[in-house]
Amino acid sequence: MPHLRAFWRRLPTGFLGLLALLLLLSGCGAEQYPQTTLVPRAEFAARVDELFRITVWLALVVFVVVEGALLYTIFRFKGSPDDPEPEQTHGNVKVELIWTIIPAVVLAMVAVPTIRTIIETAEVPTTSPDGQPPLKVEVIGHQWWWEIRYPELGITTSGDWHVPQGRTVDLRMKSVDVVHSFWVPQFAGKRDVFPNRETRIWFTPEVTGEFPGACAEFCGTQHARMAFYLLVDSPQDFDAWVARRLADSTSVGFAAPDSVTLAAMDPVTRTGEDLFRSKGCVGCHTLAAKGGLVGLTGPNLSGIGTRTRLAGGWLPNTDENLAKWIQDPQQFKHGVTMRPKGNAEPEITDAEAQALVAYLRTKR
Ligand code: CUA
């Protein structure tokens, strides 16, 4: 059979190709990709991952059996142009039963764990693995940033937010404008966030670290820049973060700092503090995590001096970026509500931006 000989001659090429592909794939160490869903870091994501793996293995078995049968048939029964017309048959009850029952069984093997996972993850657990009740968090989607409130602690933040390791987080989510979708790939599935109803999701972070999250539903021109960073702290570090948020709430709100605080400031920082009010920053932003529950139009800036990112969780929080963002936010994120720049003269000069940065860096 000449075609079989051709097949065996071509095999080494195919085999080498497969080997090269495997080598290439082995380079995809999931650990170095923080947005991967293949390395679950929380209980919710672990259950979804388990489901994914069951489905992939079943699909692989189906693929190998079907393609194997196909290849076998192709090579085993290959005809040549001068062969007589093969025997024609219509209907075969036995074969039809087999190819109906086997897929039904395979589908049931996928459906049972899927439905079980849906039911298990729909209910927010009533206690955390650490024995405490879940930490309640309110998530509010805005075009294009995330507001995060901790109603039991009475604090608000945006962009970077913290949770303690090992404690279940119970998220209640809404939007103030269009439909967004909340997603921390390593923690849980995506969940849409609507303006007119509350959606919920939960997860239990298993490890400490910094995990990126994003909006996963197109919500306008800057949808791609609607990110956030979830920082999982040890319980002690989380308590320390909360204590800092509560402490800074009392020092700065809308009113000018008291004379003692003012006297302790260096001249540049003091200029920055003055500019923060005179340039109208306070109209949209508060630096107080506590008063932030009142809700302002712009992101809450509590602890902005030490946050990892700016501008909806995507711009690294360096002095240079912060100054540029303050002077010309439209350059980075066209269409955002914040828009200094100015026409002929810049609204905020380089020196003023430096002073504002110096002041904001003191908010830790
Ligand atoms: Cu919000 Cu996309």
Residues whose N, C-alpha, C, O or C-beta is under 5 A from the ligand:
A	BS01	CUA	V179 H180 S181 C215 A216 E217 F218 C219 H223 M226
